[in-house]
Amino acid sequence: MTFGFIGTGSMGGALARAARRRLEGGQILLANRTEAKAAALAKELGASLSNNRTIAGNADYVFLGVKPQMMGDLLAEIGPELRIRKDRFVLVSMAAGRSVADIQAMAGGDYPVLRIMPNTPCSIGEGMVLYTPGPGVTEAEVQVFLESMAGAGRFSPIPEKQMDAGSAVAGCGPAFVDLFVEALADGGVACGLPRAQALEFAAQMVLGSARLLLESGKHPGELKDAVCSPGGTTIQGVRKLEEAGFRGAVMNAVIAACEKGGNVK
């Protein structure tokens, strides 16, 4: 079983690292437009440096880790290799806004396509990966993918029509959270904390709060209320966030990302 990654940028690299937690280095093929980047990752993982056409012609799972705008050119390049294959393979697309049907049309065949939306925390095994098996992808192939990529974090099946919405939350969300953590740290610095300490406090707080939410099963509003003592400091901070339209701003960020995902050209 071989997993080939075409594109070893932030997302492709994160998934390759996740795959290496379950697969042997020899089972992982890496290619990138800038070969030096793929070579560095191959050395790090003990994986094999390859190229687009070799991966397209040989890997059991071909990960298409390029930007949506570049997908057409990539599939045109590797299309001839895909067409002459007689063995079974699955195309794994992580391109925002590109449907299973889009990938098949650009590839020039009704190939099995597994559409996924991972996020950058996959690189440390704490990711959230959404997936939609296209027509022709067998349950066995989905299970091999899930077992081999289990080192990425959590996985959730999702109807393709909801992929843009899921991507806006799970895929774009790390950037929103990073912005929030940076703002928290800036506030701490404004109050006199050293920068490094403020960042540590903010990051660990977010990590712990997320785990508490997932493991307790409680509604976030209930957990928020547990911190807000009557007449206390936290409720005053919450009041200021509400005055600034914090929740509305976050909702609008998700909606904007979702709408953009549905209109990728």
C-alpha positions in Angstrom: 0.0 0.0 0.0 1.5 3.3 -1.1 0.4 6.9 -0.4 1.6 9.5 -2.8 1.6 13.2 -1.9 1.7 15.6 -4.8 2.3 18.9 -3.1 4.1 19.1 0.3 3.2 22.5 1.4 1.5 23.3 4.8 -1.4 20.9 4.3 0.2 18.2 2.2 3.2 18.1 4.5 0.9 17.9 7.6 -0.9 14.9 6.1 2.4 13.2 5.0 3.6 13.5 8.6 0.4 12.0 9.9 0.6 9.1 7.4 4.2 8.4 8.6 2.8 7.6 12.1 1.1 4.5 10.7 3.0 3.7 7.5 6.6 2.8 6.8 8.7 5.4 5.1 8.9 3.3 1.9 5.1 3.4 1.6 5.1 7.2 1.3 6.0 9.0 -2.0 6.5 12.8 -2.0 6.6 15.3 -4.8 6.5 19.1 -4.9 6.9 21.9 -7.5 9.9 23.0 -5.5 11.8 19.7 -5.3 14.0 20.8 -2.4 10.9 21.1 -0.1 9.8 17.5 -0.9 13.4 16.3 -0.5 13.7 17.9 3.0 10.4 16.3 4.1 11.4 13.0 2.6 14.6 13.1 4.6 12.7 14.0 7.8 10.2 11.2 7.4 12.5 8.6 5.8 10.1 8.6 2.8 10.8 8.4 -0.9 11.3 11.5 -3.1 9.3 11.1 -6.3 7.6 13.2 -8.9 4.0 13.9 -10.0 3.8 11.4 -12.8 5.4 8.6 -10.9 3.0 9.1 -8.0 0.1 9.3 -10.4 1.1 6.0 -12.1 1.9 4.0 -9.0 0.4 5.2 -5.7 -2.6 3.4 -4.4 -3.8 6.7 -2.8 -2.9 9.8 -4.8 -3.1 13.0 -2.6 -3.7 16.1 -4.7 -2.2 18.7 -2.4 -2.2 21.8 -4.7 -4.3 25.0 -4.5 -7.7 24.9 -6.1 -6.6 27.3 -8.8 -3.8 24.9 -9.8 -5.8 21.7 -9.8 -6.7 21.8 -13.5 -3.1 22.1 -14.6 -2.0 19.3 -12.3 -4.7 16.9 -13.4 -4.0 17.7 -17.0 -0.3 16.8 -16.4 -1.0 13.5 -14.6 -4.1 12.6 -16.6 -2.2 10.4 -19.1 -0.6 8.4 -16.3 -4.0 7.8 -14.7 -5.6 6.7 -18.0 -3.1 4.0 -18.6 -3.4 2.5 -15.2 -5.0 -1.0 -15.0 -4.8 -1.3 -11.2 -7.1 0.2 -8.6 -6.3 3.7 -7.1 -8.0 6.5 -5.3 -7.6 10.2 -5.9 -7.6 12.1 -2.6 -8.5 15.8 -3.1 -8.1 18.4 -0.3 -8.9 21.4 -2.6 -11.5 23.8 -1.2 -14.4 24.4 -3.4 -13.6 21.6 -5.8 -16.3 18.9 -5.9 -15.8 15.2 -6.6 -17.4 15.8 -10.0 -15.0 18.7 -10.7 -12.0 16.5 -9.9 -13.3 13.7 -12.2 -14.0 16.2 -15.0 -10.5 17.8 -14.8 -8.9 14.4 -14.6 -10.8 13.2 -17.6 -12.3 10.0 -16.1 -14.8 8.7 -13.6 -12.0 7.8 -11.2 -12.7 7.0 -7.5 -12.3 10.3 -5.6 -12.2 10.8 -1.9 -12.7 14.4 -1.1 -11.3 15.5 2.3 -10.8 18.7 4.2 -8.1 18.5 6.8 -6.5 21.2 8.9 -2.9 22.1 9.9 -3.1 20.5 13.4 -3.0 17.2 11.6 0.8 17.7 11.6 0.8 17.0 15.4 -2.0 14.4 15.4 -4.7 16.8 16.7 -6.4 17.6 13.4 -10.0 17.5 12.3 -10.5 15.8 8.9 -13.8 15.9 7.1 -14.3 13.4 4.3 -16.8 12.6 1.5 -16.3 9.4 -0.5 -17.3 9.9 -4.2 -19.0 7.4 -6.4 -17.0 4.3 -6.8 -15.0 4.6 -3.6 -15.5 1.3 -1.7 -16.1 1.1 2.0 -12.9 -1.0 2.2 -10.9 1.8 0.6 -12.4 4.4 3.0 -11.4 2.1 6.0 -7.8 1.8 4.7 -7.6 5.5 4.4 -9.0 6.1 7.9 -6.7 3.5 9.5 -3.6 4.7 7.6 -4.3 8.3 8.4 -5.4 7.8 12.0 -2.4 9.7 13.2 -3.9 12.9 11.8 -6.5 13.2 14.6 -10.3 13.1 14.4 -12.3 12.2 11.3 -15.9 12.8 10.4 -17.9 11.9 7.3 -19.9 14.7 5.9 -22.3 15.1 2.9 -20.5 16.9 0.1 -23.1 19.7 0.1 -21.9 20.6 3.6 -18.2 20.4 2.8 -17.8 24.2 2.3 -19.5 24.9 5.6 -17.4 22.3 7.4 -14.2 23.6 5.8 -15.0 27.1 6.9 -15.1 25.9 10.5 -12.5 23.2 10.7 -10.2 24.1 7.9 -10.2 27.9 8.2 -10.7 27.8 12.0 -7.1 27.4 13.0 -6.3 30.9 11.5 -9.2 32.4 13.4 -8.0 30.7 16.6 -4.4 31.9 16.0 -5.7 35.4 15.6 -7.6 35.1 18.8 -4.6 33.7 20.7 -2.4 36.5 19.4 -5.0 39.1 20.5 -5.2 37.5 24.0 -1.5 37.6 24.2 -1.4 41.2 23.1 -3.9 42.0 25.8 -1.7 40.3 28.4 1.3 42.3 27.2 -0.7 45.5 27.5 -1.4 44.5 31.1 2.3 43.9 31.8 3.0 40.2 31.0 6.2 39.2 29.1 5.3 38.3 25.5 6.4 34.7 25.7 4.5 34.1 28.9 1.4 35.7 27.6 1.5 33.5 24.5 2.0 30.4 26.6 -1.0 31.3 28.9 -3.3 32.0 25.9 -2.3 28.9 23.9 -2.6 26.5 26.9 -5.9 28.0 27.8 -7.3 27.4 24.4 -6.0 23.8 24.3 -7.4 23.1 27.8 -10.8 24.7 27.0 -11.2 22.7 23.8 -10.4 19.4 25.5 -12.8 20.3 28.3 -15.5 21.0 25.8 -15.0 17.7 23.9 -14.5 15.5 26.9 -17.3 16.9 29.1 -19.9 17.0 26.3 -21.2 20.2 27.9 -22.6 23.1 25.8 -20.0 25.9 25.5 -22.5 28.3 27.0 -22.7 26.2 30.1 -18.9 26.1 30.4 -18.7 29.9 29.8 -21.3 30.5 32.6 -19.2 28.4 35.0 -16.4 30.9 34.7 -18.5 34.0 35.0 -19.0 34.6 38.7 -21.7 37.2 39.6 -20.1 40.6 39.7 -16.7 39.1 38.7 -13.9 39.9 36.3 -14.8 37.5 33.6 -18.3 38.7 33.0 -17.0 42.2 32.5 -14.7 40.9 29.8 -17.6 39.0 28.2 -19.6 42.2 28.2 -16.9 44.0 26.3 -16.6 41.2 23.8 -20.4 41.4 23.3 -20.3 45.2 22.9 -17.6 44.8 20.2 -19.8 42.2 18.3 -17.4 39.3 18.9 -19.8 36.5 18.2 -21.2 38.2 15.2 -17.7 38.8 13.8 -16.8 35.2 14.2 -20.0 34.0 12.5 -19.4 36.4 9.7 -15.9 35.1 9.2 -17.2 31.6 8.9 -19.9 32.6 6.5 -17.5 34.6 4.3 -15.1 31.6 4.2 -18.0 29.2 3.3 -19.2 31.5 0.5 -15.7 31.8 -0.9 -15.3 28.1 -0.8 -18.4 27.7 -2.9 -17.1 30.2 -5.5 -13.5 29.1 -6.1 -12.5 29.7 -9.6 
